[in-house]
Amino acid sequence: MRRLLLWFKQDLRLDDHPAVSAAVDADEVLPLFVFDPTQLAVGALGSRKLGVHRTRFLLESLAALDGELHQRGSGLLVVFGRAEEVVPLLVERFALQEVLTLEEIAPDERQQMAALRGALGHVPLRELAGNHMLRPDELPCSLEELPQVYTQFRELVEQRVPVFQPVSAPTRMPSLPSGSQELFTALPSLSQLGLGEPVGVANSAFPFSGGETAAQARLRDYIWRSQAVRQYKDTRNGLIGSEYSSKFSPWLANGCLSPRRVAAELRRHESMYGRNDSTHGLWLEMLWRDFFRWTLVRHGSALFRAGGLKATERAPDTVDQRFEQWTQGRTGMPLIDANMRELAATGYMSNRGRQIVASYLVHDLRQDWRHGAAWFEEHLLDYDPASNWGNWAYLAGIGSDPRHQQVFNTLRQARQYDPDGSYVSLWLPELRSVAPQLRHTPFLLPHLQLDAMGYPRLQEIPETWKPYLPSAA
């Protein structure tokens, strides 16, 4: 009799899951998720790995996966602790002969896999292909030869367009090991985890739930029903609403959605309706995600250092009250504050917003980029180590790209992407009474008027903002 442990991590789905596919012909399988409570503690950079929004999304995704497993004659065991301690105990208790899971790419997770392998002794730990879109044999060259610049990576990949054939979820799962049912308990609430319950926000750009069912529904809606993917290029820099972008990223980050499934559906859509700049644009974003993942595999812990991948570059290492003002949405620059308050309230922020607030923290406030990346790690629903830290390093000018720092003129960005101040007024209620042409520059208002609103005054107006100030100023 073949008995297995199926260890889920950031791969909370059954569709196109290599470890699930490898487990379906076993006699007994124990599906497991290990919740490490240390992720709720404050780390060295002052933030937690799991904040309230990420934890909510995770719990929803676990509940959805448990439901999918129950429909197939199984269930999901959620245990608190460290995997290298929990897994060997379960393997011994139920005489399990092998542990199946997906491979990891980040240094800490790889260390944990090595520790678990040692703790398992003679019981094999089998790692199957992870959450990349491109598998190792689909890369255009060896990992060591892979270009360190995205445009070169993209050009090489597109010379030989890969064919994606994702494997559908099984209709049945093997039965649970005898006696394991007594270990199953209800998932904890956010309050029980010490996080409190977040208040629902009507303005959220991500009004969706975690889990594979919600992910598949969004995939169908965006690519097939509304076909909003065909306008992606025109809307992707939006700031308000759920439809300016695909919103796939939280489900991709938690593994509720397979990147290969997204690519396959996108290709199928293009075969039926034709390729345009927008469908190709979404493909390029999926490639960006893979580029950062393979960059992390190649460089490991170097991506998380102060100097990033360019040890010769000097990035700011200051952390003072300006960082706290940035996290609280109290800098005095409305576009920055609106984005940061949206993140705190909902766990989401637009791609355009992320670039602007990151550039502002590093280049205008001269703060340590790693603290910004860690703040994003705690709060973003779609936190992914490769994309998050890779993008921050890129904007700080210490990534692998040969270009220098990516510096945004914040007021110019505000005028271009929120011309009437509607986004700012959505998240900064204290500025709603201000005339639209002044919502991005409340620092020009009389002191008494601004103080009465309770909004902080910007202390210094950069010289580069002068062309974008109101003409009467």
Backbone torsions as a table, in degrees:
resi	resn	phi	psi	omega
1	MET	NA	133.1	-176.6
2	ARG	-100.6	116.6	-178.5
3	ARG	-118.1	130.1	-175.3
4	LEU	-128.6	156.4	166.9
5	LEU	-110.1	126.5	-179.6
6	LEU	-106.7	104.8	-172.5
7	TRP	-95.6	111.1	175.7
8	PHE	-89.1	144.4	176.3
9	LYS	-132.2	-109.4	173.9
10	GLN	-93.8	56.0	-177.3
11	ASP	-151.3	53.0	-167.5
12	LEU	-85.5	68.9	-179.4
13	ARG	-155.1	170.4	172.3
14	LEU	-111.8	-26.8	-179.8
15	ASP	-69.2	135.1	174.8
16	ASP	47.7	52.6	-177.9
17	HIS	-120.0	106.4	-174.5
18	PRO	-57.1	-38.3	-179.6
19	ALA	-70.5	-36.9	175.3
20	VAL	-62.4	-45.6	179.8
21	SER	-61.2	-36.1	-179.1
22	ALA	-74.8	-17.5	-175.4
23	ALA	-97.0	-13.9	-169.2
24	VAL	-67.0	-23.5	-178.2
25	ASP	-95.0	9.3	175.8
26	ALA	-77.3	167.0	178.5
27	ASP	-83.6	-41.1	177.9
28	GLU	-137.4	139.1	179.6
29	VAL	-137.1	132.8	174.7
30	LEU	-107.6	101.9	175.4
31	PRO	-73.3	132.6	-173.0
32	LEU	-136.4	141.8	166.0
33	PHE	-128.3	131.2	179.8
34	VAL	-105.9	117.0	178.5
35	PHE	-93.5	113.8	-179.0
36	ASP	-89.8	108.6	-175.9
37	PRO	-66.4	-16.0	178.2
38	THR	-66.5	-17.8	177.5
39	GLN	-68.2	-15.6	179.4
40	LEU	-90.2	-4.6	-179.5
41	ALA	-89.2	154.6	178.6
42	VAL	-73.0	131.8	-177.5
43	GLY	-94.4	-171.2	-174.8
44	ALA	-63.1	-26.9	-178.3
45	LEU	-96.1	11.1	172.9
46	GLY	88.8	1.9	-179.9
47	SER	-124.1	163.8	175.6
48	ARG	-93.0	157.8	174.9
49	LYS	-74.2	-31.2	179.9
50	LEU	-125.9	113.9	173.3
51	GLY	-94.0	-175.2	-173.0
52	VAL	-64.4	-40.4	-177.2
53	HIS	-71.5	-42.7	177.6
54	ARG	-63.2	-39.7	-179.9
55	THR	-67.5	-41.2	176.4
56	ARG	-58.0	-47.5	-179.0
57	PHE	-63.4	-38.6	178.5
58	LEU	-63.6	-46.6	180.0
59	LEU	-62.6	-39.9	176.6
60	GLU	-62.8	-40.1	-179.0
61	SER	-68.5	-38.2	177.3
62	LEU	-66.4	-41.9	178.3
63	ALA	-62.6	-40.4	179.5
64	ALA	-66.1	-41.9	178.9
65	LEU	-65.1	-41.2	176.7
66	ASP	-59.4	-41.3	178.3
67	GLY	-63.4	-42.8	178.6
68	GLU	-63.8	-38.7	178.8
69	LEU	-68.5	-40.3	178.3
70	HIS	-60.1	-40.0	178.5
71	GLN	-62.6	-19.3	-177.8
72	ARG	-109.3	17.8	175.0
73	GLY	83.6	22.4	-177.5
74	SER	-136.9	-150.4	179.0
75	GLY	179.3	170.1	-178.9
76	LEU	-112.8	120.9	175.4
77	LEU	-88.3	121.6	177.1
78	VAL	-109.0	121.3	-177.2
79	VAL	-124.6	140.9	177.2
80	PHE	-92.4	137.7	179.1
81	GLY	146.0	-162.9	176.7
82	ARG	-104.4	136.1	-172.8
83	ALA	-58.9	-38.0	-177.2
84	GLU	-68.2	-13.8	175.8
85	GLU	-101.7	-40.3	-175.6
86	VAL	-72.0	-47.9	-172.9
87	VAL	-61.0	-47.6	179.9
88	PRO	-59.9	-34.7	178.4
89	LEU	-64.9	-42.7	178.9
90	LEU	-68.4	-39.4	178.3
91	VAL	-59.9	-43.4	-179.6
92	GLU	-70.2	-43.1	-176.0
93	ARG	-61.7	-39.2	-175.7
94	PHE	-108.6	14.9	176.9
95	ALA	51.7	46.8	-179.9
96	LEU	-79.7	141.9	-170.1
97	GLN	-99.8	-12.5	-178.3
98	GLU	-161.6	149.7	174.9
99	VAL	-113.5	125.1	178.4
100	LEU	-109.7	137.1	176.6
101	THR	-159.7	175.2	176.5
102	LEU	-95.0	150.9	-178.0
103	GLU	-66.7	157.0	178.8
104	GLU	-111.9	158.1	-179.0
105	ILE	-122.0	-19.8	-177.3
106	ALA	-87.9	147.9	-174.2
107	PRO	-56.5	-47.9	-177.8
108	ASP	-61.4	-43.6	-179.3
109	GLU	-68.0	-34.9	177.0
110	ARG	-67.1	-38.1	176.3
111	GLN	-63.1	-39.6	178.5
112	GLN	-64.0	-39.8	178.2
113	MET	-62.5	-40.3	178.9
114	ALA	-66.0	-40.7	178.6
115	ALA	-64.5	-41.0	179.1
116	LEU	-65.6	-41.2	179.7
117	ARG	-59.0	-41.3	178.2
118	GLY	-67.3	-39.3	-178.5
119	ALA	-70.1	-25.5	-178.8
120	LEU	-77.2	-18.8	179.7
121	GLY	63.9	-118.8	-175.3
122	HIS	-80.4	-11.4	-179.9
123	VAL	-78.8	122.8	-175.4
124	PRO	-72.2	142.3	171.0
125	LEU	-108.3	110.4	-176.3
126	ARG	-102.5	120.0	177.9
127	GLU	-100.4	123.4	178.5
128	LEU	-103.7	171.3	-175.0
129	ALA	-50.8	131.9	-174.5
130	GLY	-83.3	-153.7	-172.6
131	ASN	-91.0	29.2	170.6
132	HIS	-72.3	155.9	167.8
133	MET	-80.3	-44.8	177.9
134	LEU	-95.7	126.9	175.2
135	ARG	-77.1	161.8	-178.7
136	PRO	-52.8	-39.9	-178.6
137	ASP	-76.6	-4.7	177.7
138	GLU	-100.6	-4.9	175.9
139	LEU	-68.4	148.9	-176.2
140	PRO	-72.2	-11.2	-180.0
141	CYS	-161.3	-178.9	178.6
142	SER	-68.6	160.5	-178.7
143	LEU	-59.4	-39.5	-179.0
144	GLU	-65.8	-29.3	-178.6
145	GLU	-93.8	-2.6	-175.6
146	LEU	-62.9	132.0	179.8
147	PRO	-57.5	143.7	179.3
148	GLN	-94.7	5.0	177.1
149	VAL	-116.8	131.4	-173.3
150	TYR	-57.3	-44.9	-176.0
151	THR	-59.9	-38.4	177.8
152	GLN	-69.6	-39.3	176.2
153	PHE	-59.7	-47.4	-178.9
154	ARG	-62.1	-45.1	-178.7
155	GLU	-61.5	-40.0	178.6
156	LEU	-66.3	-44.1	-179.1
157	VAL	-63.2	-40.9	-174.3
158	GLU	-77.4	-7.3	173.7
159	GLN	-70.3	-25.5	178.7
160	ARG	-138.9	90.3	-173.7
161	VAL	-67.4	119.7	-178.8
162	PRO	-71.0	154.4	176.8
163	VAL	-103.4	125.7	-177.7
164	PHE	-102.5	126.6	179.5
165	GLN	-129.0	74.2	-179.0
166	PRO	-64.1	148.1	-178.5
167	VAL	-95.0	127.8	-177.5
168	SER	-69.1	160.0	179.0
169	ALA	-63.9	144.4	178.5
170	PRO	-68.2	153.5	178.0
171	THR	-81.5	-25.2	177.6
172	ARG	-136.5	151.1	173.8
173	MET	-116.9	152.6	175.8
174	PRO	-59.1	158.3	-179.1
175	SER	-69.6	161.0	177.7
176	LEU	-76.1	151.1	175.9
177	PRO	-59.8	142.9	-179.0
178	SER	-58.6	130.1	178.3
179	GLY	90.2	-9.4	-177.8
180	SER	-74.6	-23.7	-176.9
181	GLN	-59.5	-27.7	-177.8
182	GLU	-69.0	-13.4	179.3
183	LEU	-87.1	-15.6	-174.4
184	PHE	-73.6	130.2	177.2
185	THR	-134.2	167.3	179.7
186	ALA	-69.8	149.6	176.1
187	LEU	-65.2	146.0	178.4
188	PRO	-72.5	160.1	172.8
189	SER	-88.5	166.2	176.9
190	LEU	-61.8	-37.0	178.9
191	SER	-65.1	-40.1	178.1
192	GLN	-64.2	-26.2	177.1
193	LEU	-86.2	-0.5	177.7
194	GLY	82.6	19.4	-176.1
195	LEU	-105.1	-22.4	-175.8
196	GLY	80.0	161.9	-178.0
197	GLU	-95.2	125.3	178.6
198	PRO	-70.5	147.1	177.8
199	VAL	-81.3	134.3	176.8
200	GLY	-63.7	140.0	-177.3
201	VAL	-119.3	117.4	-176.9
202	ALA	-63.3	-27.8	-176.5
203	ASN	-84.5	2.5	-173.5
204	SER	-58.6	135.1	175.5
205	ALA	-81.0	-5.8	177.2
206	PHE	-130.9	75.9	-177.8
207	PRO	-87.4	39.2	-173.5
208	PHE	-115.3	163.8	179.7
209	SER	-99.0	161.8	174.1
210	GLY	-76.9	164.0	175.0
211	GLY	112.7	158.7	-175.4
212	GLU	-66.4	-37.7	-178.9
213	THR	-62.0	-45.5	178.5
214	ALA	-65.6	-36.8	179.8
215	ALA	-64.5	-45.3	-179.5
216	GLN	-66.4	-35.7	178.4
217	ALA	-64.9	-42.7	179.4
218	ARG	-66.0	-39.5	178.0
219	LEU	-59.5	-45.3	178.4
220	ARG	-64.1	-44.7	-177.3
221	ASP	-62.5	-48.1	-171.4
222	TYR	-73.4	-39.0	-175.1
223	ILE	-92.1	-33.3	-172.4
224	TRP	-111.7	-51.6	-172.0
225	ARG	-74.4	-57.7	178.7
226	SER	-84.9	-22.6	-174.2
227	GLN	52.0	34.2	178.1
228	ALA	-61.8	-19.4	178.0
229	VAL	-58.6	-25.1	-176.9
230	ARG	-77.4	-9.9	174.8
231	GLN	-113.9	11.1	-173.4
232	TYR	-54.4	-43.8	-176.9
233	LYS	-63.7	-33.4	-178.2
234	ASP	-78.5	-25.8	-172.0
235	THR	-109.6	-10.6	-167.5
236	ARG	-62.7	-20.4	178.4
237	ASN	-94.6	15.2	178.3
238	GLY	-68.4	166.1	-178.6
239	LEU	-123.3	-19.0	-173.1
240	ILE	-122.6	135.4	172.5
241	GLY	97.6	169.7	-175.4
242	SER	-90.6	-9.7	-170.0
243	GLU	-106.7	3.5	-178.8
244	TYR	-75.6	-16.3	176.9
245	SER	-146.0	174.9	-173.8
246	SER	-67.8	-31.8	-175.6
247	LYS	63.3	21.1	178.2
248	PHE	-71.5	-23.9	-165.5
249	SER	-58.4	-39.9	178.5
250	PRO	-61.9	-38.0	179.2
251	TRP	-73.1	-35.4	175.4
252	LEU	-64.4	-41.8	-177.3
253	ALA	-65.6	-34.8	179.8
254	ASN	-92.5	1.8	178.3
255	GLY	73.3	15.2	176.4
256	CYS	-75.0	-15.6	-177.6
257	LEU	-134.6	130.0	179.5
258	SER	-80.5	128.9	177.0
259	PRO	-62.5	-28.3	177.4
260	ARG	-71.8	-31.3	175.3
261	ARG	-67.4	-42.8	177.8
262	VAL	-59.7	-47.2	-179.0
263	ALA	-62.2	-41.4	-179.1
264	ALA	-65.1	-42.7	179.4
265	GLU	-67.4	-36.4	177.8
266	LEU	-64.9	-44.2	177.4
267	ARG	-62.9	-40.5	-179.9
268	ARG	-65.5	-39.9	176.9
269	HIS	-61.6	-45.0	-179.2
270	GLU	-65.1	-33.3	178.9
271	SER	-68.7	-26.6	-178.9
272	MET	-92.7	-37.3	-172.5
273	TYR	-116.6	-4.7	-179.6
274	GLY	92.6	151.2	178.3
275	ARG	-88.7	138.7	171.8
276	ASN	-132.7	-178.1	-177.0
277	ASP	-60.9	-30.5	-177.7
278	SER	-74.7	-46.7	178.1
279	THR	-63.6	-38.0	177.3
280	HIS	-67.6	-34.6	178.8
281	GLY	-62.6	-39.6	177.4
282	LEU	-66.6	-38.5	175.9
283	TRP	-59.5	-41.6	-179.6
284	LEU	-65.8	-34.6	176.7
285	GLU	-68.1	-36.4	175.3
286	MET	-65.1	-35.5	176.6
287	LEU	-67.5	-38.5	176.6
288	TRP	-56.8	-45.5	-179.9
289	ARG	-57.9	-45.4	-179.6
290	ASP	-68.6	-36.7	178.8
291	PHE	-58.6	-45.4	179.3
292	PHE	-66.3	-36.6	179.6
293	ARG	-64.8	-45.5	-179.6
294	TRP	-70.8	-28.8	174.1
295	THR	-63.9	-41.4	178.4
296	LEU	-65.7	-42.0	177.6
297	VAL	-58.4	-41.2	-175.5
298	ARG	-73.5	-41.5	-171.4
299	HIS	-103.6	-16.8	175.4
300	GLY	58.3	-132.8	-171.7
301	SER	-65.1	-16.3	179.6
302	ALA	-58.7	-29.1	-177.5
303	LEU	-67.4	-21.6	-174.8
304	PHE	-99.0	0.2	-179.1
305	ARG	-81.6	160.0	-177.7
306	ALA	-57.7	-38.9	-179.6
307	GLY	-88.4	2.8	178.0
308	GLY	55.8	-140.7	-178.3
309	LEU	-87.3	-5.7	177.6
310	LYS	-114.8	84.7	-175.2
311	ALA	-60.6	-18.0	-178.6
312	THR	-83.3	-16.4	-178.0
313	GLU	-81.7	152.4	179.5
314	ARG	-112.7	111.5	177.8
315	ALA	-101.3	151.9	179.4
316	PRO	-58.8	140.3	178.0
317	ASP	-122.5	17.4	-179.8
318	THR	-81.8	143.3	168.9
319	VAL	-138.9	111.7	179.9
320	ASP	-137.0	-160.3	-174.9
321	GLN	-63.2	-20.7	178.5
322	ARG	-67.0	-32.5	175.7
323	PHE	-66.0	-43.1	178.8
324	GLU	-62.6	-41.5	177.8
325	GLN	-62.3	-37.8	177.8
326	TRP	-63.4	-46.3	-178.8
327	THR	-64.6	-32.5	-176.4
328	GLN	-86.7	-5.7	-174.4
329	GLY	67.2	44.2	-177.9
330	ARG	-133.4	39.7	-178.7
331	THR	-82.5	-24.4	-173.6
332	GLY	96.5	-4.3	173.8
333	MET	-104.3	107.7	-169.3
334	PRO	-56.2	-42.7	-177.3
335	LEU	-63.7	-39.2	176.8
336	ILE	-64.6	-48.3	-176.2
337	ASP	-64.7	-38.7	179.2
338	ALA	-63.6	-44.3	179.4
339	ASN	-63.8	-43.3	-177.7
340	MET	-69.2	-32.1	177.0
341	ARG	-73.8	-35.4	175.2
342	GLU	-61.2	-43.9	179.3
343	LEU	-60.2	-47.3	-178.7
344	ALA	-63.7	-35.2	-175.7
345	ALA	-81.7	-30.3	-170.5
346	THR	-126.3	-18.5	-174.9
347	GLY	82.1	13.1	-177.6
348	TYR	-138.4	153.6	175.8
349	MET	-156.6	145.1	-179.1
350	SER	-64.6	159.8	176.8
351	ASN	-61.0	-42.6	178.2
352	ARG	-61.7	-44.8	179.7
353	GLY	-60.9	-40.1	-179.3
354	ARG	-62.1	-42.7	179.9
355	GLN	-64.4	-41.4	-176.7
356	ILE	-67.7	-47.4	-176.3
357	VAL	-69.9	-32.5	178.3
358	ALA	-68.5	-45.3	178.1
359	SER	-60.8	-41.5	-178.8
360	TYR	-64.1	-42.6	-179.8
361	LEU	-63.0	-43.9	-174.5
362	VAL	-78.9	-48.1	-169.1
363	HIS	-94.9	-30.7	178.6
364	ASP	-93.0	-43.8	-178.8
365	LEU	-91.8	-12.4	176.4
366	ARG	57.5	46.8	179.7
367	GLN	-105.6	158.5	-178.2
368	ASP	-63.0	119.8	-176.1
369	TRP	-61.8	-29.1	-177.1
370	ARG	-66.3	-31.9	177.6
371	HIS	-70.2	-34.9	174.6
372	GLY	-65.9	-43.1	178.7
373	ALA	-63.0	-39.6	179.1
374	ALA	-67.6	-36.1	176.6
375	TRP	-63.2	-43.0	175.9
376	PHE	-61.8	-40.5	-179.8
377	GLU	-57.9	-41.9	-179.6
378	GLU	-68.1	-38.3	-166.3
379	HIS	-103.0	-29.3	-173.4
380	LEU	-74.4	127.6	174.3
381	LEU	-57.4	-34.4	-174.6
382	ASP	-102.8	28.1	178.4
383	TYR	-58.0	129.0	175.7
384	ASP	-138.3	126.2	-172.3
385	PRO	-57.4	-40.8	-176.8
386	ALA	-67.5	-50.7	-177.5
387	SER	-68.9	-42.4	-177.5
388	ASN	-64.6	-56.9	-176.8
389	TRP	-71.2	-31.6	176.7
390	GLY	-65.8	-43.1	179.2
391	ASN	-68.1	-40.6	178.5
392	TRP	-63.6	-43.9	178.7
393	ALA	-62.6	-38.3	179.3
394	TYR	-62.4	-46.3	-178.7
395	LEU	-71.1	-27.2	177.7
396	ALA	-81.2	-6.4	178.1
397	GLY	80.7	19.3	-179.3
398	ILE	-123.1	19.1	173.7
399	GLY	-82.9	-164.1	-177.3
400	SER	-88.0	-9.2	-179.3
401	ASP	-66.7	137.1	-177.1
402	PRO	-71.6	-17.0	-179.9
403	ARG	-71.2	161.5	-178.8
404	HIS	-81.4	-170.9	-174.5
405	GLN	-53.5	141.2	179.0
406	GLN	-90.6	93.6	-174.2
407	VAL	-101.7	124.6	179.2
408	PHE	-101.0	139.0	169.9
409	ASN	-83.7	104.7	-169.1
410	THR	-63.1	-41.1	-178.6
411	LEU	-69.0	-37.1	176.1
412	ARG	-62.7	-42.1	177.7
413	GLN	-61.4	-40.2	179.3
414	ALA	-61.9	-45.7	-179.5
415	ARG	-64.3	-35.2	-175.7
416	GLN	-78.0	-41.9	-171.3
417	TYR	-104.8	-9.4	175.3
418	ASP	-141.6	60.0	-169.4
419	PRO	-59.5	-32.9	-179.2
420	ASP	-101.0	5.8	177.6
421	GLY	73.3	15.2	-176.8
422	SER	-66.6	-35.8	178.6
423	TYR	-68.2	-44.3	179.2
424	VAL	-60.1	-44.4	-177.9
425	SER	-69.8	-23.3	178.7
426	LEU	-66.0	-39.7	-174.1
427	TRP	-106.9	-10.8	177.8
428	LEU	-120.9	80.9	-176.1
429	PRO	-58.5	-26.1	-178.8
430	GLU	-67.7	-14.9	-179.5
431	LEU	-103.9	4.9	-176.4
432	ARG	-66.5	-26.3	-179.6
433	SER	-82.4	-7.7	-179.3
434	VAL	-79.0	143.0	178.2
435	ALA	-58.2	140.6	-175.9
436	PRO	-50.9	-37.9	-176.4
437	GLN	-71.8	-12.2	-179.6
438	LEU	-110.8	-1.0	-175.0
439	ARG	-64.6	-27.4	178.9
440	HIS	-88.7	-7.2	-178.0
441	THR	-132.7	51.5	-179.6
442	PRO	-65.0	-15.3	177.8
443	PHE	-67.3	-10.2	176.8
444	LEU	-89.2	-9.2	-179.2
445	LEU	-74.0	158.8	175.2
446	PRO	-58.2	146.1	-176.6
447	HIS	-54.3	-47.1	-176.4
448	LEU	-62.8	-40.0	-179.9
449	GLN	-65.3	-43.6	-179.3
450	LEU	-68.5	-39.6	178.5
451	ASP	-62.9	-37.8	-179.9
452	ALA	-65.2	-30.5	177.9
453	MET	-75.3	-20.6	-178.2
454	GLY	78.6	23.2	-180.0
455	TYR	-106.9	137.6	-176.6
456	PRO	-68.4	150.2	179.4
457	ARG	-93.9	131.8	174.2
458	LEU	-68.3	129.0	-174.0
459	GLN	-79.5	-29.4	-174.9
460	GLU	-140.7	131.1	178.1
461	ILE	-98.9	114.3	-179.8
462	PRO	-59.4	145.7	-179.8
463	GLU	-59.1	-34.3	-176.8
464	THR	-69.8	-13.0	179.4
465	TRP	-84.3	-16.7	-171.9
466	LYS	-52.7	-40.7	-179.6
467	PRO	-66.0	-15.5	-174.7
468	TYR	-109.6	9.4	173.9
469	LEU	-76.3	154.6	176.9
470	PRO	-53.3	141.9	-173.1
471	SER	-61.6	-25.8	-178.3
472	ALA	-81.8	-11.1	-175.5
473	ALA	-76.1	NA	NA
